[in-house]
């Protein structure tokens, strides 16, 4: 499973600017593209401080949300792929 491969990696921000607007996080990527992220993606981005692993962020999600752990792992992989594609973050 892909989550096993990325769980010990550290997400690092690759965006220029971020701003909360109610429940939406507005991100400006290095390409100057603007993205509007929902509360779940915003929680992930705000947890990605450059020191916290993907697995530690998963634990934060489990504490905050009532969600199945296996389903969360799949969702996190999809979210990370999307954020990488948009050049909002990368994994170290």
Buried (B, 14 or more C-beta within 10 A) or exposed (E): EEBEEBBEBBBEBBBEEBEEEEEBBBBBBEEEEEBEBEEBBBBBBBBBEEEBBBBBBBBBBEEEEEEEEEEBBEBBBEBBEEBBEBBBBBBE
